[in-house]
Amino acid sequence: MSKSYPHLISPLSIGKVTIKNRFAVAPMDPGFDVASDGSFTQDGIDYYVRRAQGGFGLIYTGGMGIDTDFEKFAPSILDNPAAFVRTGQEINARIAAYGTKMFVQVAFGLGRNAGLSAPSELTILWDPSRKTRALTVQDIETKMSSFVEACKVVQRAGFAGVDVHAIHWGHLLDEFALSLMNQRTDEYGGSLGNRLRIPRELRRRVAEACGPDFPVTIRLGLRTGIKGLGQASYTLDEAEEAGRTLAEAVEIAKLLESYGYDGLSVDTGTLDSYYWACPPSYIERGYMVGLAAAVWWAARWRSTTAATVARSPSWRCYPISSLPGSACRP
Ligand SMILES: Cc1cc2nc3c(=O)[nH]c(=O)nc-3n(C[C@H](O)[C@H](O)[C@H](O)COP(=O)(O)O)c2cc1C
């Protein structure tokens, strides 16, 4: 393998953190790793250690909550910070034996996917008879403060970095970024820069709170694959895209880099188009490679980026910068 895929077993830098190889576990909530107080369960600790034993250089957790005032989709890291730090330190001490690094995916919110609050009044995904409440500027401030507090706890627990969850799957930051879902007329709506104001602020504030060397990556959906709210597109044909085109994804990637993000983890789809979010086995293998490569080449991402580029486990989170040059070109 070292001859056929030399990059796969070579180290990868995310900011100042070195990952021993290019195999990464994509962010996935396994459903049993977090206790009701937000700390890691013993099963969760053992699960992550087994992943490290298996040889992964980088492990992402699934999205972890930061507040319970706006939506309670997952226990919050801030529910019991002492327990989070204690159990997180156990994970980090044990995975260090295998040279594995771990990033915690910190979730800003699920928006209309969870059914409570969103950038604007939006039809709730699971109950189209109801609408979300639009977050106020003060709500957004409160959520950003909680997010930064959660990152400080993650850092105290010894994790190597955080991944911002996420401008993808139609979750809250995705809703802010998508003009289809963001009808605000204040500084969080309108231009693309305004719609990305929260990720920009989060990167700046996390650097202030955790130091500039604590790496922060972010998840970005390169295509939404929707014809409208609640309407999937089964072709990914840009002619019927009502959400994000690849051209806009490239612009977003460039802006995220300029905000100081250290890496980008890419995928596709929203919960309206679950077909593209969790692609079934009959979707062409590697369909995401071209999209990921187009962003990498166009945005010239400074730090190497990791991407979930295909449905096959052997391709999961294949780092796009390690693709052979010819295969990378859009
Ligand atoms: C059970 C499950 C839980 C997931 N949880 C998360 C999550 O918490 N955060 C996230 O960014 N993506 C999450 N994902 C999406 C995966 O990271 C990945 O993008 C998706 O499964 C598509 O890649 P695949 O075709 O290789 O499975 C989850 C996927 C699954 C199947």
The ligand as a MOL file (V3000), in Angstrom:
LIG
                    3D

  0  0  0     0  0            999 V3000
M  V30 BEGIN CTAB
M  V30 COUNTS 31 33 0 0 0
M  V30 BEGIN ATOM
M  V30 1 C -25.0700 7.2340 12.4080 0
M  V30 2 C -24.4550 8.4680 11.7990 0
M  V30 3 C -24.2060 9.5610 12.6120 0
M  V30 4 C -23.6230 10.7120 12.0600 0
M  V30 5 N -23.3440 11.7660 12.8780 0
M  V30 6 C -22.7030 12.8380 12.3760 0
M  V30 7 C -22.3410 13.9050 13.2250 0
M  V30 8 O -22.5770 13.8940 14.4420 0
M  V30 9 N -21.7110 14.9640 12.6750 0
M  V30 10 C -21.4170 15.0270 11.3330 0
M  V30 11 O -20.8290 16.0190 10.8860 0
M  V30 12 N -21.7590 14.0290 10.5010 0
M  V30 13 C -22.3800 12.9410 10.9920 0
M  V30 14 N -22.6790 11.8900 10.1650 0
M  V30 15 C -22.2970 11.9810 8.7360 0
M  V30 16 C -21.0070 11.2310 8.4490 0
M  V30 17 O -19.8840 11.9000 9.0080 0
M  V30 18 C -20.7880 11.1330 6.9240 0
M  V30 19 O -20.6750 12.4080 6.3670 0
M  V30 20 C -21.9360 10.4080 6.2380 0
M  V30 21 O -22.1790 9.1840 6.9030 0
M  V30 22 C -21.6210 10.1460 4.7540 0
M  V30 23 O -20.4340 9.4170 4.6160 0
M  V30 24 P -20.4280 7.8290 4.3090 0
M  V30 25 O -21.1200 7.6780 3.0000 0
M  V30 26 O -18.9780 7.4570 4.2730 0
M  V30 27 O -21.1910 7.1540 5.4460 0
M  V30 28 C -23.2760 10.7520 10.6800 0
M  V30 29 C -23.5540 9.6380 9.8840 0
M  V30 30 C -24.1250 8.5220 10.4310 0
M  V30 31 C -24.3820 7.3380 9.5370 0
M  V30 END ATOM
M  V30 BEGIN BOND
M  V30 1 1 1 2
M  V30 2 1 2 3
M  V30 3 2 2 30
M  V30 4 2 3 4
M  V30 5 1 4 5
M  V30 6 1 4 28
M  V30 7 2 5 6
M  V30 8 1 6 7
M  V30 9 1 6 13
M  V30 10 2 7 8
M  V30 11 1 7 9
M  V30 12 1 9 10
M  V30 13 2 10 11
M  V30 14 1 10 12
M  V30 15 2 12 13
M  V30 16 1 13 14
M  V30 17 1 14 15
M  V30 18 1 14 28
M  V30 19 1 15 16
M  V30 20 1 16 17
M  V30 21 1 16 18
M  V30 22 1 18 19
M  V30 23 1 18 20
M  V30 24 1 20 21
M  V30 25 1 20 22
M  V30 26 1 22 23
M  V30 27 1 23 24
M  V30 28 2 24 25
M  V30 29 1 24 26
M  V30 30 1 24 27
M  V30 31 2 28 29
M  V30 32 1 29 30
M  V30 33 1 30 31
M  V30 END BOND
M  V30 END CTAB
M  END
